[in-house]
Amino acid sequence: MAAHHSYYHPTMAMNMPSKAPAPAGLYPVGRVAVAPSDFSDTSSTAGSRTTGYSVPSSGYAGSIGDYESSSMSGVDVVDMLNDRVHDAFDPTPLDRGLVTQAQTSGHLNAKQQELLELQALAQRRLKGVRSNFNEGLKTARETKRDLEWTSKRVSALKSKAEKAHPDEYRRATKKYAYSDEY
């Protein structure tokens, strides 16, 4: 498979403005003039669009003066690197992941809110059930007390009737016998 080489060939040299000369031994940061012949597209990432530029593997060993006095055509390295990163990085999977995460987070928050509402409802119902249970216990105690009083009262009336009218009481108990197991 033959490699496709495309190079940037400007029609005229472009002078790059500079603010102040950089200190000796340091390369200027920002826009650097580099000859297009130093670039090739052989180092481009597979699957990305090639722009026809890459950083030369041999490096550049020139001095600051070479940058300033170069009559070679200028290439905007920052723009070139931005284009290469933009072409190499596809944010679509990241965006899909963020969308999925946001949806999942929204569903989780909705379920948690629903759980909190159900928990509050259960607490209110439990409070009502406890109130009803306590009221039922109170009613059961009152009923037991009333039954004990009634039982004592009936026993007292029975013994009084037996003492006051023994013959009639004996005939009535034979005629209307009942068990005391109630």
C-alpha positions in Angstrom: 0.0 0.0 0.0 1.5 3.3 -1.1 1.7 6.1 1.4 -0.1 9.3 0.4 2.1 12.3 1.0 0.5 15.7 1.1 2.5 18.8 2.0 1.7 22.4 2.7 3.3 24.6 0.1 2.5 28.3 0.7 2.8 30.7 -2.2 4.9 33.1 -0.2 6.9 33.1 3.0 5.0 34.3 6.1 6.7 36.5 8.6 5.8 35.7 12.2 5.7 38.6 14.6 7.8 38.2 17.7 7.5 40.2 20.9 11.0 40.0 22.3 13.9 37.6 21.5 13.8 34.5 23.7 16.7 34.0 26.2 19.5 31.9 24.7 19.0 28.2 24.9 15.2 28.3 25.1 12.8 27.7 22.3 10.0 30.2 21.9 6.6 28.9 22.9 3.7 29.5 20.6 4.0 29.9 16.9 7.2 28.6 15.3 8.3 28.7 11.7 9.2 25.3 10.4 9.9 24.2 6.8 7.1 22.1 5.4 9.6 19.6 4.0 10.4 18.6 7.6 6.8 17.2 8.0 5.3 13.9 6.7 2.1 12.2 7.3 3.7 8.8 8.1 3.4 9.2 11.9 -0.3 10.0 11.8 -2.6 8.0 14.0 -4.6 5.2 12.3 -8.2 6.1 11.9 -7.7 9.9 12.1 -7.7 12.3 9.3 -4.2 13.2 8.3 -3.3 16.8 7.9 0.0 16.1 6.2 2.1 17.3 9.1 4.0 15.6 11.8 6.9 16.5 14.1 10.1 15.3 12.5 11.6 12.3 14.3 15.1 13.7 14.1 14.2 16.8 16.1 15.4 20.3 15.4 18.8 21.4 16.7 18.8 24.9 15.4 19.3 28.0 17.5 17.0 30.9 18.3 18.6 32.9 15.5 17.6 30.2 13.0 13.9 30.7 13.9 14.1 34.5 13.6 16.2 34.7 10.4 14.5 31.8 8.6 13.2 32.6 5.2 11.3 29.3 5.1 7.6 29.3 5.0 5.9 29.5 8.4 3.6 26.8 9.8 1.5 27.5 12.9 2.5 24.7 15.2 -0.2 25.4 17.8 -2.9 25.3 15.1 -1.4 22.2 13.6 -1.3 20.4 16.9 -4.8 21.5 17.8 -6.0 20.1 14.4 -4.1 16.8 15.0 -5.6 16.4 18.5 -9.0 17.4 17.2 -8.8 14.8 14.4 -7.3 12.1 16.6 -9.8 12.4 19.4 -13.4 11.5 18.9 -15.5 12.8 21.8 -18.7 10.9 20.7 -18.1 7.9 23.0 -17.3 10.2 25.9 -20.5 12.2 25.2 -22.5 9.0 25.0 -21.0 8.0 28.3 -21.8 11.3 29.9 -25.4 11.1 28.6 -25.7 7.5 30.0 -24.3 8.6 33.3 -26.6 11.6 33.5 -29.6 9.4 32.7 -28.6 6.8 35.2 -28.0 9.5 37.8 -31.4 11.0 37.1 -33.1 7.6 37.4 -31.2 6.9 40.6 -32.2 10.2 42.1 -35.8 9.6 41.1 -35.8 6.2 42.7 -34.1 7.5 45.8 -36.8 10.3 46.0 -39.5 7.7 45.5 -37.9 5.5 48.2 -37.8 8.4 50.6 -41.5 9.2 49.9 -42.4 5.5 50.5 -40.3 5.5 53.7 -42.2 8.6 55.0 -45.5 6.9 54.1 -44.5 3.7 55.9 -43.5 5.8 58.9 -46.9 7.6 58.9 -48.7 4.3 58.6 -46.7 2.7 61.3 -47.5 5.6 63.6 -51.2 5.1 62.8 -51.0 1.4 63.4 -49.2 1.9 66.8 -51.9 4.4 67.7 -54.6 2.0 66.8 -52.8 -0.8 68.6 -52.4 1.2 71.8 -56.1 2.3 71.6 -57.1 -1.4 71.2 -55.0 -2.4 74.2 -56.6 0.3 76.2 -60.1 -0.8 75.1 -59.2 -4.5 75.9 -58.1 -3.5 79.4 -61.2 -1.5 80.0 -63.4 -4.5 78.7 -61.5 -6.9 81.0 -62.0 -4.6 84.0 -65.7 -4.3 83.1 -66.1 -8.1 82.8 -64.3 -8.6 86.1 -66.6 -6.1 87.8 -69.7 -7.7 86.2 -68.5 -11.2 87.2 -68.0 -10.0 90.8 -71.3 -8.3 90.8 -73.2 -11.4 89.5 -71.4 -13.6 92.1 -72.4 -11.2 94.9 -76.1 -11.1 93.7 -76.1 -14.9 93.3 -74.8 -15.5 96.9 -77.3 -12.8 98.2 -80.2 -14.5 96.4 -79.1 -17.9 97.7 -79.1 -16.7 101.3 -82.3 -14.7 101.0 -84.3 -17.3 99.1 -82.6 -20.8 99.4 -85.6 -23.0 98.2 -86.4 -20.8 95.1 -82.7 -20.6 94.3 -82.3 -24.4 94.4 -85.3 -24.9 92.1 -84.1 -22.2 89.7 -80.6 -23.7 89.5 -82.1 -27.2 88.7 -84.4 -25.7 86.1 -81.8 -23.3 84.5 -78.5 -25.0 84.8 -75.5 -23.4 83.1 -71.8 -24.0 83.2 -69.4 -21.6 84.8 -66.8 -22.0 82.0 -67.9 -18.8 80.3 
